[in-house]
Amino acid sequence: MHYEWASVGRMTRVVNALSAASQATRDELLEAGLRLLMKLPASAAFGHLTAQRIAGEAGRTTGAFFHQWPTLEAYLQDFVAYVLRPELSVNLQQTSDEISRLLREGGGFTDAVIEAASDVPERTARDPQTVIELLMANRALHDPEFRSRVTPHYGTLDDGAAPIFEALMTLVGRQPRPPFTAQTIAAIYSAVAQGLSLRAALTPGFYPDRTYGWVVLALVPLLTRTPDDDRDASSWVSDLPLRLQGSGNGEPAERIARPDSPDLP
């Protein structure tokens, strides 16, 4: 009997050791994947685009492909310029047109923005420009030369979006609050939409339906001002009535404690 218990004990230790080794291997492979993702070679960001696959999708031959571009990298340069054309930024124009329609029908500006913006995150997630920008951002982190080639396209995009925001600002009698411009305002709202779209795609229903419209409206006082307001963004933020909660005697808190801090009251 003693021998049997000893055998069971040894077997248990072996099983535990194998389980630990398996978990260690799993963890190492997961960590390796993370490292590879963070240092992904620049060329791999568009690795699924091959000359053969592109040619097949277009119903052409690879010979036709290389007749147009000597290398895949040359194709990618033109591809980025093609996708980032202002006329393909239909999401913003569609939202602006919807706001204008609702206003013509007698709706208020606030309600029009909220309604028109309600599906912006979903539309943004399916926008080809959003998909391409995710790939470009990954590559740009590791390829300064690629980043320098992409930058001018964003200037064109921002310039294309600026008139839309200028028209919307005129509707409510506002103008950009320094240091913001119509171009940076357009870029900020686009970035917010993309950020919301990523999380909404991963966890549908996480955000309230009208979140983007609310955020758009909440940012209006920061990004824009009325003609009689000479404050820049820094001064406007300084005037916000936000204060640290005091200790009860009117004095401000000296620090913000962590939730797990042992000296929390």
Secondary structure, 3 states (H helix, E strand, C coil): CHHHHHHHHHHHHHHHHHHHHHHHHHHHHHHHHHHHHHCCCHHHHHCCCCHHHHHHHHCCCHHHHHHHCCCHHHHHHHHHHHHCCHHHCHHHHHHHHHHHHHHHCCCCHHHHHHHHCCCHHHHHHCCHHHHHHHHHHHHHHHCHHHHHHHHHHHHHHHHHHHHHHHHHHHHCCCEECCCCCHHHHHHHHHHHHHHHHHHHHHCCCCCCCCHHHHHHHHHHHHHEECCCCCCCHHHHHHCCCCCCCCCCCCCCCCCCCCCCCCCCC
